[in-house]
Amino acid sequence: MNAPAPYEPRVPTDDMPPGRAALSVTWAALPFLTLGYATAFTFAAAALWRRTTHLVVASAVYISLFALMLFLAPEMGGEDGTQRAVGVLLFLLAVVGCGHAFLIRRRVFDPDGLAGMGNDAVVERVRRQRLLREKARALAASDPGLAKELRIGRPDLPHQFQDGGLVDVNHAPVRALTLLPGVTTELAERIERVRTETGGFVSAEELSAVAGLPPDLTSDLADYAVFIR
């Protein structure tokens, strides 16, 4: 059995706070309680709130099913096939949608897993993330090729290596660059443009100077950015 990593957070056994837990259960139950009529709106609201790819795709699917059901509903008095189709759509919206919502409700209402954690556990988690960033940055400096294979600093790509939330300024796309502290879409596009012109950066100080970023961002960028060449 492997020894626990340093600063591994000691997550308490208690769940989300009662108020948030009750709200998440209510949200997840809405598809069933409304017989599927609120499913599309339930997921659309969550997508607008969290803006994750999963929720955006899910809301688009449920909106399409709901629209198809509304289109077929006036024809229910006709063929039996239409009635069965509407029944299947309502089942998908009400039952499947409810089950789906319950499966992801924690990711919607507690995406960072911090709601049930005390202050000490949160501090431990932050310390562990900082340590992971330091180790990942050291690995990237000693073996850039391996760092690229491990996709260190690429939150836009699937990867198993835990890098503590680093962003590779020299390779990450605009959407990933906006995950850096204080980096807006406008600044991210500027970074990408200057990166293309210069071939990349070697430090947060050079990035701030060459790309013309606000000076007060430099220290935060140094904590979360990695510069793999």
N, C-alpha and C positions, 0 to 999 in steps of 0.2 A: 504493500500500500504506500503510495507516494505521500511524502510529508506535505502539509499544507503550505501554500506559498506565503511569503512574508506579507503582513498587512492584509491577510485574507479577512474580509469583513465577517464579523460574528452576527449573522442576521437573526433577530429575535423571532420567536415563534408566533407572535401575534400578527394578525392580518391587517388589512387596511383599516384606518379609523372607521368607526361605525357609520358616520355620516356619508363618507365617500363610498364605503362598501354598499350601503343602501341605495345610493344614487346609481352605482354601477349595475346593481341587480335590477333596478327599475328600468334602466336603459336597455339592458339585455332582454328583459321580459316584454318590452313593448311590441316586438313583432308578433308574439303569440297572443298577447292581450288584445291587440287590434285586429286579430285574424289576418295578419299579413299586410294590412293597408298602411301601416306606418313603417314597415321595414325599410323601404327605400329612403325615407326621410331620416330614420334613425341612423343609418350608415352614412348618409350624406352629411349629416350634422357632425358626426365623428370625424369624417374625412376633412371637413373644413376646419375642425379644431386641431387635429393632430397632423394633417397633411402628409400621411405616409402612403407609399405606393399601394400597399395592401388594402387600405381603407378606400382609396380612390377607385381602385379596380372593383372592389366589392360593391361599393355604392353604385358604380356604373352598371354592374350586372343586375343588381336588385331594381334599379330604376328601369332597366330594359324589361325585366320580367313584369314589373308593375304596369308599365305602359302596354305591354302585350296583353295582360289580363284585362285592362280597361278597354282595349280594342275589341277583345273577344266577348266581353260580358254582355253587350247588347244582343248578341246572337245566341245566347244560352237557351232561348225558347225554341230554337231550331234543332239542328242535328245533335245527336247524342255525343258525337266526337268533340263538338265544341264545348259541351258541358264538362266532359272529362278533362279536356285541356285546361279549362278554367279551374277545375278542381285541383289538378296537378300544380298549376301555377300558384294557387292559394296555399297549397301544402308547402311548396318550396319557400314561399315568402314567410309563412307563419311558423312552420316547424323548423325547417332547415335554417331560416334566418335567425330564429331564436337560439338554436343550438350554436350557430356560428357566433352570434353576439356574446353568448356566455363563454365561449372558448377564448375570445379575445378581449373581454371586458377589462381584464387586469392590464393589458397592454394599452388600452385606451385611457383608463383612469389612473394608472400608475406605471407609465412606461419605463421609468428608471428603477422601479422596485424599491423606492425609498419611503413609501407612505407608511409602512408599518415599522420603520426602523427608528430607533432612538438616535440622539445626537452622537453618541459614541460610535455607533455602527456606521453612521454617515461619515464621520471623520475617518474611520478605518477604511472605508471604501475609497474616499478621496486620496488617502495616502497610498493605497494599493495602486490606484490608477496612475498616480504620479510615478511610482516605482516602475510600473509597466512601461511608461513612456521613456523613462531614463534607460531602461534595458533595451528597449526597441531602438532608441536613437543610437545607442552604443553599437548595437549589432549592425545598423545601417551604415555607420561610419566605418566599421571594420570589414564589412562584406556587403557592398551595395547590391551585387547581383542576387545574393540570397534574400536580401530585404525586398527586392522587387518580386522574387518568386513567392515570398510569404505575403506579399501585398501589404506591407507595412505602410501606413499612412494613406490607404485607399479605402475609405468608408463607402465609396460608391461601388466597390466590388466585393463579392463574397469572399470571406477569408476566415481561417480558424485561429490564426496567430493573434493573441491579445496584445495590442500595442498601446492601450490606455487612452485611445482617442486621438492619436496623432493624425495629421493631415500632411501628405507629401506635396509641398508647394510646387515642386518641379514637374509633377505628373498628374495631380488630381484635377478633375474638370471643375468648371465654375461652381456647379451645384455643391461639390464637396468643399471647395474653398470657402464657401459661405458658412461652413461649420466652425471656422476659426473665429476666436473672440473678436467682436467688433467689425468683422469683414462683411460688408453689405454686398449685394449682387453687383453694384456698380464698381466697388473696389475689387471684387473677384474678377470681373471682366478686365479691369485694368491690369491686374496681376497676370492674367493669362496672356494679354496682349504684349506686355513687357517681357514676359517669359519667352514668348515666341521670338521676340526681337533679339534678346540677349543670350538665349540658350539656357537660362535658369539662374538660380541663386545659390549662395552657399551659407547664408545666415539670415536671421531675422533683421539684423541691422542693415545688411545690404538690401534686403527686400524692401524695407521701409524707405531707405534712401533712394534707391533706383526707381521704385514704383510710386514714390511720392505719397506714402501712407502717413496718416497722423502719427506723430512721434509717440503719443501715449499708448499706442497699440503694440509697440515693439516688445515690451516685456511679456505681455500675454501671448503674442505670437511665438516668442522664443520658447514658451512652455508647451505649446501645442503643435508647433510646426516642425517638420523634418524636411531636410533638403537632400534628397537622394539624387546623385548624378549618374 
